[in-house]
């Protein structure tokens, strides 16, 4: 069996009528991150390990993977759960692109089952396309 | 639930199998012969893929004379759709909060 089967990916995009610099602050300053995402001890340094703490009591283990001011930010988003089915190893990547009237923000969360770490770097793009197709198919069949 | 996820993911991991399943989703019920004609693999191979899809409850078969017709079972995808829908909803609601925050922030 193909061990890369466990990949899943989600992309959400939106244009905000604000400059990239302002979005960047909201994505990288802990007191601002807390206001829209979760409580955290984030620092904008590659290799920095931090936690995101959800209102529901869940704690996410994160590590900064890549950072390019005003352009891109990427960190791991891992969740240990007593039930292995809910364990998650994923990477969240924010990409900022200036537009004429503001900034386009794209977030991609590429996730893998915790027991399949070798899936990293694997078939996520194929899966994303597949799931998009499925969404359309399912929407038509509802 | 964990085991059901595993079966689903493993079953859909094979590109040929996935292509067969997507065709059934798009085009509706088909015979093995019709699926074989456009799949680029042999009929025994297609039958084997269909057997695995059936075991994962992704397809259903219906016998009519000497022909077997296969159709996609979209409800079997619920675990996949659930994950992506949930995370998409999560980020969309966070983007709403981000937008509120951006309005309030100093220049």
gemmi code that builds the backbone of each chain (N, CA, C; Angstrom):
import gemmi

chains = {
    "A": [
        ("UNK", (0.833, -1.208, 0.000), (0.000, 0.000, 0.000), (0.872, 1.264, 0.000)),
        ("UNK", (0.399, 2.273, -0.621), (1.115, 3.541, -0.680), (1.038, 4.244, 0.669)),
        ("UNK", (2.189, 4.453, 1.289), (2.220, 5.038, 2.624), (1.934, 6.545, 2.608)),
        ("UNK", (1.863, 7.122, 1.427), (1.613, 8.567, 1.372), (0.123, 8.883, 1.340)),
        ("UNK", (-0.659, 7.883, 1.619), (-2.101, 8.049, 1.463), (-2.734, 8.962, 2.485)),
        ("UNK", (-2.025, 9.267, 3.556), (-2.681, 9.920, 4.677), (-2.726, 11.441, 4.565)),
        ("UNK", (-2.299, 11.965, 3.431), (-2.220, 13.422, 3.306), (-3.589, 14.057, 3.075)),
        ("UNK", (-3.784, 15.196, 3.728), (-4.991, 15.991, 3.519), (-4.565, 17.446, 3.454)),
        ("UNK", (-5.279, 18.235, 2.734), (-4.877, 19.627, 2.628), (-6.093, 20.539, 2.531)),
        ("UNK", (-5.990, 21.679, 3.209), (-7.071, 22.669, 3.196), (-6.478, 24.017, 2.818)),
        ("UNK", (-7.141, 24.746, 1.952), (-6.690, 26.084, 1.579), (-7.848, 27.063, 1.775)),
        ("UNK", (-7.573, 28.155, 2.480), (-8.571, 29.213, 2.615), (-7.902, 30.527, 2.206)),
        ("UNK", (-8.583, 31.310, 1.390), (-7.994, 32.549, 0.886), (-8.972, 33.710, 1.072)),
        ("UNK", (-8.414, 34.891, 1.315), (-9.262, 36.070, 1.428), (-8.417, 37.316, 1.155)),
        ("UNK", (-9.065, 38.324, 0.575), (-8.368, 39.592, 0.398), (-8.827, 40.552, 1.487)),
        ("UNK", (-7.850, 41.161, 2.165), (-8.149, 42.124, 3.221), (-7.771, 43.518, 2.739)),
        ("UNK", (-8.601, 44.517, 3.030), (-8.317, 45.874, 2.540), (-7.304, 46.597, 3.423)),
        ("UNK", (-6.198, 45.930, 3.684), (-5.149, 46.510, 4.520), (-3.789, 46.135, 3.943)),
        ("UNK", (-2.765, 46.962, 4.232), (-1.431, 46.644, 3.709), (-0.849, 45.380, 4.352)),
        ("UNK", (0.072, 44.744, 3.606), (0.681, 43.495, 4.070), (1.361, 43.671, 5.423)),
        ("UNK", (1.938, 44.838, 5.629), (2.650, 45.105, 6.881), (1.710, 44.942, 8.093)),
        ("UNK", (0.466, 45.392, 7.925), (-0.464, 45.290, 9.048), (-0.878, 43.828, 9.288)),
        ("UNK", (-1.118, 43.101, 8.192), (-1.439, 41.682, 8.338), (-0.289, 40.936, 8.993)),
        ("UNK", (0.921, 41.316, 8.573), (2.100, 40.625, 9.096), (2.185, 40.752, 10.609)),
        ("UNK", (1.886, 41.948, 11.101), (1.908, 42.140, 12.562), (0.871, 41.236, 13.229)),
        ("UNK", (-0.313, 41.145, 12.622), (-1.367, 40.312, 13.210), (-0.987, 38.831, 13.214)),
        ("UNK", (-0.126, 38.446, 12.265), (0.284, 37.040, 12.161), (1.480, 36.704, 13.040)),
        ("UNK", (2.222, 37.731, 13.499), (3.511, 37.444, 14.146), (3.682, 38.050, 15.537)),
        ("UNK", (2.742, 38.895, 15.990), (2.881, 39.444, 17.340), (1.934, 38.692, 18.279)),
        ("UNK", (2.521, 38.084, 19.340), (1.733, 37.181, 20.192), (0.407, 37.768, 20.683)),
        ("UNK", (0.414, 39.020, 21.134), (-0.840, 39.570, 21.682), (-1.883, 39.762, 20.580)),
        ("UNK", (-1.423, 39.947, 19.351), (-2.354, 40.075, 18.225), (-2.812, 38.699, 17.730)),
        ("UNK", (-1.873, 37.737, 17.684), (-2.235, 36.364, 17.295), (-3.339, 35.851, 18.222)),
        ("UNK", (-3.193, 36.180, 19.509), (-4.178, 35.706, 20.484), (-5.576, 36.235, 20.171)),
        ("UNK", (-5.622, 37.451, 19.629), (-6.936, 38.072, 19.393), (-7.738, 37.393, 18.288)),
        ("UNK", (-7.031, 36.815, 17.304), (-7.795, 36.205, 16.207), (-7.617, 34.701, 16.097)),
        ("UNK", (-6.526, 34.176, 16.731), (-6.274, 32.746, 16.564), (-6.339, 32.013, 17.908)),
        ("UNK", (-5.255, 32.070, 18.675), (-5.220, 31.380, 19.963), (-4.142, 32.004, 20.843)),
        ("UNK", (-4.230, 31.698, 22.161), (-3.157, 32.066, 23.078), (-1.881, 31.370, 22.622)),
        ("UNK", (-0.725, 32.037, 22.808), (0.491, 31.494, 22.207), (1.737, 32.104, 22.825)),
        ("UNK", (2.876, 31.463, 22.551), (4.172, 32.050, 22.898), (5.063, 32.085, 21.647)),
        ("UNK", (4.466, 32.556, 20.580), (5.138, 32.650, 19.284), (6.281, 33.656, 19.306)),
        ("UNK", (7.355, 33.331, 18.570), (8.405, 34.301, 18.255), (8.761, 34.129, 16.794)),
        ("UNK", (9.013, 35.223, 16.100), (9.274, 35.111, 14.655), (10.703, 34.664, 14.343)),
        ("UNK", (11.090, 33.492, 14.848), (12.430, 32.956, 14.583), (12.306, 31.515, 14.084)),
        ("UNK", (12.986, 31.209, 12.997), (12.972, 29.839, 12.484), (13.530, 28.900, 13.552)),
        ("UNK", (12.835, 27.811, 13.802), (13.265, 26.839, 14.805), (12.631, 27.072, 16.172)),
        ("UNK", (11.988, 28.235, 16.365), (11.344, 28.512, 17.650), (10.153, 27.569, 17.852)),
        ("UNK", (10.139, 26.931, 19.016), (9.029, 26.031, 19.339), (8.045, 26.754, 20.252)),
        ("UNK", (6.774, 26.615, 19.939), (5.756, 27.301, 20.732), (4.473, 26.470, 20.770)),
        ("UNK", (3.546, 26.921, 21.597), (2.241, 26.267, 21.689), (1.137, 27.235, 21.304)),
        ("UNK", (0.123, 26.690, 20.697), (-1.127, 27.415, 20.536), (-2.115, 26.735, 21.464)),
        ("UNK", (-2.797, 27.538, 22.286), (-3.723, 26.970, 23.272), (-5.146, 27.393, 22.948)),
        ("UNK", (-5.963, 26.394, 22.633), (-7.338, 26.676, 22.231), (-8.263, 26.855, 23.406)),
        ("UNK", (-9.366, 27.540, 23.159), (-10.372, 27.761, 24.203), (-10.910, 26.433, 24.732)),
        ("UNK", (-10.885, 25.409, 23.887), (-11.441, 24.118, 24.273), (-10.480, 23.312, 25.148)),
        ("UNK", (-9.271, 23.883, 25.437), (-8.313, 23.179, 26.275), (-7.260, 22.434, 25.491)),
        ("UNK", (-7.434, 22.363, 24.187), (-6.452, 21.674, 23.345), (-5.170, 22.481, 23.219)),
        ("UNK", (-4.043, 21.775, 23.151), (-2.747, 22.430, 22.985), (-2.089, 21.903, 21.721)),
        ("UNK", (-1.676, 22.817, 20.855), (-0.999, 22.438, 19.622), (0.491, 22.681, 19.779)),
        ("UNK", (1.291, 21.711, 19.338), (2.750, 21.845, 19.346), (3.188, 22.399, 18.000)),
        ("UNK", (3.898, 23.534, 18.054), (4.260, 24.226, 16.820), (5.751, 24.542, 16.790)),
        ("UNK", (6.286, 24.637, 15.584), (7.670, 25.055, 15.396), (7.736, 25.884, 14.129)),
        ("UNK", (8.400, 27.037, 14.221), (8.503, 27.916, 13.055), (9.443, 27.267, 12.035)),
        ("UNK", (8.940, 27.086, 10.816), (9.720, 26.424, 9.765), (10.317, 27.420, 8.790)),
        ("UNK", (9.562, 28.452, 8.463), (10.040, 29.413, 7.465), (9.392, 30.756, 7.744)),
        ("UNK", (10.162, 31.806, 7.500), (9.638, 33.141, 7.751), (10.310, 34.115, 6.801)),
        ("UNK", (9.485, 34.862, 6.082), (9.988, 35.889, 5.176), (9.086, 37.101, 5.384)),
        ("UNK", (9.594, 38.114, 6.103), (8.731, 39.215, 6.543), (7.824, 39.775, 5.445)),
        ("UNK", (6.561, 39.926, 5.817), (5.522, 40.512, 4.962), (5.138, 39.606, 3.799)),
        ("UNK", (5.736, 38.409, 3.721), (5.453, 37.541, 2.572), (4.958, 36.147, 2.949)),
        ("UNK", (5.743, 35.456, 3.765), (5.334, 34.083, 4.070), (5.754, 33.668, 5.475)),
        ("UNK", (4.906, 32.840, 6.084), (5.167, 32.310, 7.418), (4.643, 30.879, 7.440)),
        ("UNK", (5.490, 29.989, 7.959), (5.107, 28.588, 7.971), (5.490, 27.965, 9.307)),
        ("UNK", (4.559, 27.250, 9.927), (4.905, 26.519, 11.150), (4.150, 25.202, 11.241)),
        ("UNK", (4.757, 24.285, 12.026), (4.076, 23.005, 12.229), (2.873, 23.230, 13.129)),
        ("UNK", (1.928, 22.335, 13.028), (0.659, 22.423, 13.746), (0.316, 20.978, 14.097)),
        ("UNK", (0.886, 20.547, 15.234), (0.763, 19.134, 15.584), (-0.105, 18.965, 16.825)),
        ("UNK", (-0.862, 17.901, 16.816), (-1.799, 17.673, 17.911), (-1.736, 16.225, 18.361)),
        ("UNK", (-1.358, 16.053, 19.635), (-1.386, 14.713, 20.228), (-2.766, 14.489, 20.811)),
        ("UNK", (-3.306, 13.341, 20.569), (-4.632, 13.037, 21.094), (-4.646, 11.608, 21.617)),
        ("UNK", (-5.387, 11.390, 22.706), (-5.445, 10.053, 23.296), (-5.917, 9.027, 22.257)),
        ("UNK", (-6.843, 9.439, 21.417), (-7.315, 8.568, 20.348), (-6.442, 8.813, 19.115)),
        ("UNK", (-5.677, 7.799, 18.733), (-4.720, 7.958, 17.629), (-5.380, 8.467, 16.350)),
        ("UNK", (-6.665, 8.199, 16.227), (-7.356, 8.628, 15.011), (-7.395, 10.151, 14.892)),
        ("UNK", (-7.210, 10.839, 16.039), (-7.270, 12.297, 16.011), (-5.889, 12.941, 16.086)),
        ("UNK", (-4.854, 12.103, 16.181), (-3.505, 12.661, 16.124), (-3.287, 13.328, 14.783)),
        ("UNK", (-2.606, 14.449, 14.843), (-2.412, 15.167, 13.584), (-1.016, 15.762, 13.529)),
        ("UNK", (-0.354, 15.571, 12.417), (0.902, 16.251, 12.133), (0.637, 17.093, 10.903)),
        ("UNK", (0.734, 18.409, 11.043), (0.430, 19.224, 9.879), (1.307, 20.466, 9.845)),
        ("UNK", (1.299, 21.112, 8.712), (2.050, 22.344, 8.512), (1.088, 23.409, 8.011)),
        ("UNK", (1.138, 24.565, 8.663), (0.311, 25.689, 8.252), (1.215, 26.727, 7.590)),
        ("UNK", (0.832, 27.171, 6.419), (1.624, 28.164, 5.684), (0.745, 29.348, 5.309)),
        ("UNK", (1.167, 30.527, 5.739), (0.480, 31.768, 5.372), (1.273, 32.439, 4.258)),
        ("UNK", (0.591, 32.872, 3.220), (1.248, 33.566, 2.119), (0.525, 34.880, 1.875)),
        ("UNK", (1.276, 35.989, 1.908), (0.703, 37.313, 1.714), (1.119, 37.854, 0.344)),
        ("UNK", (0.148, 38.349, -0.399), (0.442, 38.923, -1.711), (-0.251, 40.274, -1.819)),
        ("UNK", (0.529, 41.360, -2.021), (-0.101, 42.675, -2.154), (-0.995, 42.734, -3.398)),
        ("UNK", (-2.137, 43.389, -3.265), (-3.010, 43.621, -4.417), (-3.169, 45.126, -4.542)),
        ("UNK", (-3.886, 45.571, -5.557), (-4.049, 47.000, -5.754), (-4.666, 47.683, -4.549)),
        ("UNK", (-5.595, 46.996, -3.885), (-6.368, 47.646, -2.827), (-6.143, 47.042, -1.449)),
        ("UNK", (-5.202, 46.125, -1.329), (-4.979, 45.530, -0.021), (-4.002, 44.374, -0.108)),
        ("UNK", (-4.326, 43.302, 0.616), (-3.440, 42.145, 0.666), (-4.254, 40.864, 0.586)),
        ("UNK", (-3.798, 40.002, -0.296), (-4.422, 38.686, -0.411), (-3.714, 37.745, 0.552)),
        ("UNK", (-4.509, 37.094, 1.412), (-3.932, 36.143, 2.370), (-4.413, 34.746, 2.022)),
        ("UNK", (-3.432, 33.840, 1.936), (-3.751, 32.442, 1.663), (-3.204, 31.620, 2.816)),
        ("UNK", (-4.024, 30.778, 3.390), (-3.520, 29.835, 4.386), (-3.734, 28.435, 3.847)),
        ("UNK", (-2.675, 27.656, 3.928), (-2.797, 26.251, 3.566), (-2.429, 25.424, 4.778)),
        ("UNK", (-3.278, 24.474, 5.117), (-2.930, 23.506, 6.150), (-2.834, 22.145, 5.502)),
        ("UNK", (-1.610, 21.620, 5.492), (-1.384, 20.300, 4.919), (-1.168, 19.339, 6.071)),
        ("UNK", (-2.042, 18.374, 6.200), (-2.019, 17.511, 7.367), (-1.743, 16.059, 7.042)),
        ("UNK", (-1.179, 15.403, 8.021), (-0.900, 13.986, 7.860), (-1.185, 13.285, 9.165)),
        ("UNK", (-1.568, 12.037, 9.060), (-1.738, 11.250, 10.268), (-0.403, 11.087, 10.969)),
        ("UNK", (-0.477, 11.172, 12.305), (0.734, 11.143, 13.116), (1.539, 9.864, 12.921)),
        ("UNK", (0.865, 8.764, 12.674), (1.581, 7.494, 12.553), (2.155, 7.289, 11.152)),
        ("UNK", (2.103, 8.319, 10.332), (2.630, 8.207, 8.975), (3.556, 9.374, 8.666)),
        ("UNK", (4.600, 9.579, 9.503), (5.443, 10.758, 9.284), (6.129, 10.744, 7.920)),
        ("UNK", (6.315, 9.542, 7.356), (6.973, 9.473, 6.053), (6.123, 10.080, 4.946)),
        ("UNK", (4.878, 10.370, 5.282), (4.015, 10.983, 4.279), (4.403, 12.433, 4.016)),
        ("UNK", (5.203, 13.004, 4.906), (5.607, 14.398, 4.719), (6.273, 14.611, 3.374)),
        ("UNK", (5.983, 15.685, 2.739), (6.578, 15.965, 1.444), (5.974, 15.131, 0.336)),
        ("UNK", (4.985, 14.378, 0.667), (4.407, 13.439, -0.283), (3.299, 13.989, -1.141)),
        ("UNK", (2.262, 13.226, -1.234), (1.270, 13.427, -2.290), (0.242, 14.498, -1.984)),
        ("UNK", (0.634, 15.543, -1.269), (-0.415, 16.447, -0.799), (-1.073, 17.233, -1.924)),
        ("UNK", (-0.326, 17.522, -2.971), (-0.946, 18.320, -4.033), (-1.963, 17.499, -4.803)),
        ("UNK", (-1.623, 16.244, -5.033), (-2.579, 15.345, -5.665), (-3.844, 15.220, -4.842)),
        ("UNK", (-3.649, 15.129, -3.536), (-4.803, 14.996, -2.661), (-5.657, 16.243, -2.664)),
        ("UNK", (-4.974, 17.379, -2.683), (-5.737, 18.627, -2.649), (-6.649, 18.718, -3.864)),
        ("UNK", (-6.083, 18.404, -5.019), (-6.858, 18.466, -6.253), (-7.997, 17.463, -6.175)),
        ("UNK", (-7.659, 16.284, -5.691), (-8.675, 15.246, -5.575), (-9.823, 15.689, -4.679)),
        ("UNK", (-9.477, 16.293, -3.547), (-10.527, 16.693, -2.614), (-11.355, 17.846, -3.171)),
        ("UNK", (-10.701, 18.726, -3.911), (-11.465, 19.805, -4.553), (-12.476, 19.219, -5.523)),
        ("UNK", (-11.996, 18.244, -6.312), (-12.903, 17.578, -7.245), (-14.060, 16.930, -6.510)),
        ("UNK", (-13.727, 16.282, -5.404), (-14.768, 15.604, -4.634), (-15.790, 16.586, -4.095)),
        ("UNK", (-15.280, 17.723, -3.604), (-16.201, 18.731, -3.082), (-17.213, 19.132, -4.140)),
        ("UNK", (-16.713, 19.302, -5.368), (-17.617, 19.692, -6.452), (-18.619, 18.585, -6.739)),
        ("UNK", (-18.089, 17.364, -6.773), (-18.964, 16.224, -7.056), (-20.033, 16.104, -5.974)),
        ("UNK", (-19.606, 16.219, -4.729), (-20.550, 16.078, -3.624), (-21.580, 17.201, -3.644)),
        ("UNK", (-21.123, 18.417, -3.969), (-22.045, 19.560, -4.025), (-23.120, 19.327, -5.079)),
        ("UNK", (-22.714, 18.753, -6.203), (-23.676, 18.494, -7.268), (-24.670, 17.405, -6.884)),
        ("UNK", (-24.221, 16.500, -6.024), (-25.057, 15.354, -5.707), (-25.924, 15.567, -4.482)),
        ("UNK", (-25.775, 16.673, -3.827), (-26.572, 16.920, -2.614), (-28.040, 17.087, -2.959)),
    ],
    "B": [
        ("UNK", (-13.632, 3.811, 14.308), (-13.548, 5.019, 13.463), (-12.166, 5.137, 12.857)),
        ("UNK", (-11.131, 4.862, 13.690), (-9.760, 4.943, 13.225), (-9.529, 3.963, 12.089)),
        ("UNK", (-10.019, 2.741, 12.275), (-9.854, 1.716, 11.272), (-10.578, 2.083, 9.982)),
        ("UNK", (-11.753, 2.662, 10.122), (-12.515, 3.085, 8.942), (-11.736, 4.138, 8.153)),
        ("UNK", (-11.110, 5.070, 8.883), (-10.273, 6.073, 8.226), (-9.152, 5.407, 7.449)),
        ("UNK", (-8.473, 4.473, 8.128), (-7.333, 3.799, 7.500), (-7.733, 3.141, 6.194)),
        ("UNK", (-8.835, 2.406, 6.244), (-9.290, 1.685, 5.055), (-9.588, 2.675, 3.925)),
        ("UNK", (-10.261, 3.753, 4.289), (-10.638, 4.757, 3.297), (-9.401, 5.386, 2.651)),
        ("UNK", (-8.464, 5.804, 3.504), (-7.259, 6.462, 2.986), (-6.439, 5.498, 2.140)),
        ("UNK", (-6.272, 4.277, 2.630), (-5.468, 3.306, 1.880), (-6.107, 2.999, 0.549)),
        ("UNK", (-7.428, 2.868, 0.575), (-8.126, 2.515, -0.657), (-7.983, 3.610, -1.699)),
        ("UNK", (-8.021, 4.857, -1.258), (-7.958, 5.970, -2.214), (-6.523, 6.408, -2.512)),
        ("UNK", (-5.553, 5.706, -1.946), (-4.163, 6.122, -2.144), (-3.651, 5.762, -3.531)),
        ("UNK", (-4.264, 4.774, -4.162), (-3.790, 4.320, -5.463), (-4.397, 5.187, -6.578)),
        ("UNK", (-3.562, 5.789, -7.416), (-4.072, 6.716, -8.439), (-5.055, 6.071, -9.419)),
        ("UNK", (-4.775, 4.827, -9.810), (-5.677, 4.153, -10.754), (-7.038, 3.918, -10.104)),
        ("UNK", (-6.981, 3.474, -8.852), (-8.222, 3.204, -8.123), (-9.005, 4.497, -7.919)),
        ("UNK", (-8.268, 5.542, -7.609), (-8.906, 6.842, -7.388), (-9.562, 7.330, -8.679)),
        ("UNK", (-8.861, 7.106, -9.798), (-9.407, 7.545, -11.093), (-10.709, 6.804, -11.392)),
        ("UNK", (-10.730, 5.509, -11.086), (-11.958, 4.724, -11.308), (-13.088, 5.280, -10.444)),
        ("UNK", (-12.762, 5.548, -9.194), (-13.779, 6.067, -8.278), (-14.285, 7.445, -8.733)),
        ("UNK", (-13.354, 8.306, -9.142), (-13.763, 9.647, -9.602), (-14.658, 9.557, -10.834)),
        ("UNK", (-14.337, 8.598, -11.709), (-15.186, 8.435, -12.900), (-16.594, 8.013, -12.519)),
        ("UNK", (-16.685, 7.127, -11.548), (-18.014, 6.696, -11.101), (-18.762, 7.861, -10.447)),
        ("UNK", (-18.026, 8.718, -9.741), (-18.652, 9.907, -9.135), (-19.195, 10.835, -10.223)),
        ("UNK", (-18.365, 11.062, -11.223), (-18.729, 12.026, -12.271), (-19.797, 11.511, -13.223)),
        ("UNK", (-19.634, 10.219, -13.611), (-20.428, 9.715, -14.733), (-21.522, 8.742, -14.335)),
        ("UNK", (-21.585, 8.414, -13.053), (-22.640, 7.508, -12.605), (-22.294, 6.038, -12.844)),
        ("UNK", (-23.304, 5.205, -12.672), (-23.111, 3.756, -12.699), (-22.522, 3.256, -14.022)),
        ("UNK", (-21.572, 2.307, -13.907), (-20.942, 1.738, -15.109), (-20.581, 0.282, -14.898)),
        ("UNK", (-20.450, -0.433, -16.035), (-20.024, -1.836, -15.974), (-18.501, -1.904, -15.904)),
        ("UNK", (-18.001, -3.072, -15.518), (-16.560, -3.288, -15.466), (-15.960, -3.068, -16.868)),
        ("UNK", (-16.656, -3.567, -17.879), (-16.150, -3.445, -19.252), (-16.010, -1.978, -19.646)),
        ("UNK", (-17.017, -1.178, -19.324), (-16.965, 0.252, -19.666), (-15.824, 0.944, -18.920)),
        ("UNK", (-15.649, 0.578, -17.662), (-14.570, 1.191, -16.873), (-13.201, 0.768, -17.413)),
        ("UNK", (-13.088, -0.489, -17.829), (-11.822, -0.998, -18.336), (-11.424, -0.281, -19.619)),
        ("UNK", (-12.412, -0.042, -20.474), (-12.142, 0.535, -21.794), (-11.347, 1.831, -21.713)),
        ("UNK", (-11.565, 2.594, -20.662), (-10.895, 3.905, -20.597), (-9.898, 4.025, -19.448)),
        ("UNK", (-9.590, 2.904, -18.794), (-8.740, 3.016, -17.605), (-7.262, 2.812, -17.901)),
        ("UNK", (-6.947, 2.156, -19.027), (-5.540, 1.912, -19.340), (-4.945, 0.722, -18.613)),
        ("UNK", (-5.778, -0.032, -17.897), (-5.289, -1.261, -17.256), (-6.236, -2.409, -17.628)),
        ("UNK", (-5.806, -3.636, -17.314), (-6.570, -4.822, -17.723), (-7.865, -4.960, -16.926)),
        ("UNK", (-8.789, -5.747, -17.478), (-10.064, -5.963, -16.780), (-9.882, -6.631, -15.415)),
        ("UNK", (-8.992, -7.657, -15.307), (-8.767, -8.226, -13.963), (-8.263, -7.177, -12.972)),
        ("UNK", (-7.410, -6.270, -13.463), (-6.894, -5.214, -12.580), (-8.026, -4.290, -12.141)),
        ("UNK", (-8.876, -3.925, -13.099), (-10.020, -3.057, -12.755), (-10.929, -3.762, -11.749)),
        ("UNK", (-11.169, -5.045, -11.973), (-12.025, -5.811, -11.055), (-11.434, -5.841, -9.651)),
        ("UNK", (-10.110, -5.980, -9.586), (-9.448, -6.010, -8.287), (-9.610, -4.652, -7.581)),
        ("UNK", (-9.410, -3.569, -8.339), (-9.595, -2.225, -7.763), (-11.036, -2.049, -7.278)),
        ("UNK", (-11.982, -2.508, -8.080), (-13.390, -2.379, -7.692), (-13.689, -3.177, -6.426)),
        ("UNK", (-13.041, -4.336, -6.301), (-13.227, -5.156, -5.101), (-12.766, -4.418, -3.852)),
        ("UNK", (-11.621, -3.738, -3.979), (-11.101, -2.980, -2.838), (-11.974, -1.764, -2.543)),
        ("UNK", (-12.453, -1.114, -3.588), (-13.366, 0.032, -3.398), (-14.658, -0.428, -2.709)),
        ("UNK", (-15.101, -1.601, -3.103), (-16.336, -2.138, -2.506), (-16.119, -2.459, -1.030)),
        ("UNK", (-14.951, -3.026, -0.725), (-14.652, -3.373, 0.659), (-14.612, -2.122, 1.546)),
        ("UNK", (-14.187, -1.014, 0.958), (-14.163, 0.261, 1.685), (-15.522, 0.964, 1.646)),
        ("UNK", (-16.497, 0.291, 1.054), (-17.866, 0.821, 0.919), (-17.924, 2.081, 0.062)),
        ("UNK", (-16.916, 2.242, -0.803), (-16.886, 3.411, -1.695), (-17.698, 3.170, -2.960)),
        ("UNK", (-17.905, 1.898, -3.285), (-18.767, 1.574, -4.433), (-19.738, 0.457, -4.034)),
        ("UNK", (-20.799, 0.380, -4.799), (-21.780, -0.692, -4.619), (-21.911, -1.412, -5.955)),
        ("UNK", (-22.103, -2.737, -5.918), (-22.302, -3.439, -7.190), (-23.729, -3.938, -7.323)),
        ("UNK", (-24.125, -4.092, -8.562), (-25.492, -4.547, -8.873), (-25.374, -5.501, -10.063)),
        ("UNK", (-25.886, -6.698, -9.880), (-25.775, -7.699, -10.946), (-27.011, -7.647, -11.831)),
        ("UNK", (-26.751, -7.697, -13.135), (-27.853, -7.694, -14.090), (-27.434, -8.602, -15.228)),
        ("UNK", (-28.042, -9.781, -15.310), (-27.614, -10.782, -16.294), (-26.176, -11.162, -16.010)),
        ("UNK", (-25.321, -11.081, -17.019), (-23.923, -11.442, -16.828), (-23.071, -10.218, -16.498)),
        ("UNK", (-23.696, -9.080, -16.467), (-22.959, -7.848, -16.217), (-23.047, -7.425, -14.740)),
        ("UNK", (-21.963, -6.827, -14.257), (-21.994, -6.215, -12.932), (-21.830, -4.709, -13.105)),
        ("UNK", (-22.754, -3.976, -12.547), (-22.715, -2.508, -12.622), (-22.221, -1.960, -11.287)),
        ("UNK", (-21.325, -0.970, -11.383), (-20.791, -0.360, -10.162), (-21.213, 1.111, -10.062)),
        ("UNK", (-21.498, 1.546, -8.842), (-21.817, 2.964, -8.624), (-21.097, 3.475, -7.374)),
        ("UNK", (-20.793, 4.764, -7.363), (-20.067, 5.381, -6.247), (-20.998, 5.583, -5.052)),
        ("UNK", (-20.465, 5.391, -3.864), (-21.212, 5.613, -2.625), (-20.604, 6.818, -1.909)),
        ("UNK", (-21.183, 7.992, -2.199), (-20.556, 9.229, -1.715), (-20.567, 9.364, -0.195)),
        ("UNK", (-21.541, 8.730, 0.451), (-21.587, 8.883, 1.918), (-20.364, 8.264, 2.605)),
        ("UNK", (-19.682, 7.339, 1.878), (-18.475, 6.741, 2.469), (-17.356, 7.767, 2.620)),
        ("UNK", (-17.495, 8.897, 1.931), (-16.463, 9.937, 1.987), (-16.592, 10.846, 3.191)),
        ("UNK", (-17.632, 10.652, 3.975), (-17.914, 11.566, 5.096), (-16.678, 11.867, 5.950)),
        ("UNK", (-15.873, 10.855, 6.309), (-14.701, 11.177, 7.151), (-13.750, 12.165, 6.490)),
        ("UNK", (-13.568, 12.063, 5.185), (-12.684, 12.994, 4.479), (-13.297, 14.383, 4.421)),
        ("UNK", (-14.543, 14.423, 4.008), (-15.220, 15.710, 3.876), (-15.286, 16.381, 5.249)),
        ("UNK", (-15.510, 15.577, 6.277), (-15.576, 16.141, 7.627), (-14.299, 16.880, 7.988)),
        ("UNK", (-13.156, 16.259, 7.739), (-11.894, 16.893, 8.126), (-11.699, 18.194, 7.365)),
        ("UNK", (-11.845, 18.132, 6.066), (-11.592, 19.333, 5.265), (-12.633, 20.409, 5.541)),
        ("UNK", (-13.891, 20.004, 5.689), (-14.934, 20.995, 5.983), (-14.675, 21.668, 7.318)),
        ("UNK", (-14.289, 20.839, 8.291), (-14.063, 21.369, 9.632), (-12.919, 22.380, 9.623)),
        ("UNK", (-11.805, 22.011, 8.965), (-10.660, 22.915, 8.966), (-10.926, 24.150, 8.107)),
        ("UNK", (-11.649, 23.969, 7.015), (-11.999, 25.130, 6.190), (-12.858, 26.091, 7.001)),
        ("UNK", (-13.836, 25.554, 7.712), (-14.700, 26.380, 8.554), (-13.917, 27.076, 9.653)),
        ("UNK", (-12.968, 26.355, 10.229), (-12.124, 26.919, 11.279), (-11.372, 28.135, 10.754)),
        ("UNK", (-10.690, 27.997, 9.608), (-9.883, 29.110, 9.088), (-10.766, 30.265, 8.626)),
        ("UNK", (-11.925, 29.938, 8.071), (-12.806, 31.026, 7.646), (-13.279, 31.852, 8.838)),
        ("UNK", (-13.625, 31.178, 9.937), (-14.085, 31.943, 11.108), (-12.921, 32.729, 11.726)),
        ("UNK", (-11.698, 32.147, 11.673), (-10.530, 32.886, 12.182), (-10.218, 34.085, 11.307)),
        ("UNK", (-10.419, 33.942, 10.016), (-10.215, 35.082, 9.112), (-11.221, 36.199, 9.426)),
        ("UNK", (-12.430, 35.825, 9.811), (-13.415, 36.835, 10.226), (-12.875, 37.621, 11.421)),
        ("UNK", (-12.336, 36.879, 12.396), (-11.789, 37.535, 13.589), (-10.561, 38.374, 13.243)),
        ("UNK", (-9.756, 37.868, 12.306), (-8.567, 38.606, 11.862), (-8.987, 39.931, 11.222)),
        ("UNK", (-10.041, 39.872, 10.428), (-10.525, 41.078, 9.770), (-10.981, 42.117, 10.796)),
        ("UNK", (-11.698, 41.651, 11.811), (-12.113, 42.552, 12.899), (-10.900, 43.178, 13.575)),
        ("UNK", (-9.903, 42.351, 13.845), (-8.692, 42.833, 14.506), (-7.986, 43.886, 13.650)),
        ("UNK", (-7.867, 43.611, 12.344), (-7.152, 44.531, 11.449), (-7.813, 45.912, 11.438)),
        ("UNK", (-9.140, 45.907, 11.526), (-9.868, 47.196, 11.549), (-9.531, 47.987, 12.806)),
        ("UNK", (-9.325, 47.258, 13.915), (-9.085, 47.927, 15.190), (-7.638, 48.349, 15.376)),
        ("UNK", (-6.698, 47.729, 14.617), (-5.282, 47.967, 14.847), (-4.851, 49.379, 14.481)),
        ("UNK", (-3.773, 49.831, 15.156), (-3.178, 51.126, 14.828), (-2.530, 51.039, 13.456)),
        ("UNK", (-2.386, 52.162, 12.841), (-1.772, 52.188, 11.502), (-0.388, 51.582, 11.523)),
    ],
}
model = gemmi.Model(1)
for chain_id, residues in chains.items():
    chain = gemmi.Chain(chain_id)
    for i, (resn, *xyz) in enumerate(residues, 1):
        res = gemmi.Residue()
        res.name, res.seqid = resn, gemmi.SeqId(i, " ")
        for name, pos in zip(("N", "CA", "C"), xyz):
            atom = gemmi.Atom()
            atom.name, atom.element = name, gemmi.Element(name[0])
            atom.pos, atom.b_iso = gemmi.Position(*pos), 0.0
            res.add_atom(atom)
        chain.add_residue(res)
    model.add_chain(chain)
structure = gemmi.Structure()
structure.add_model(model)
structure.setup_entities()
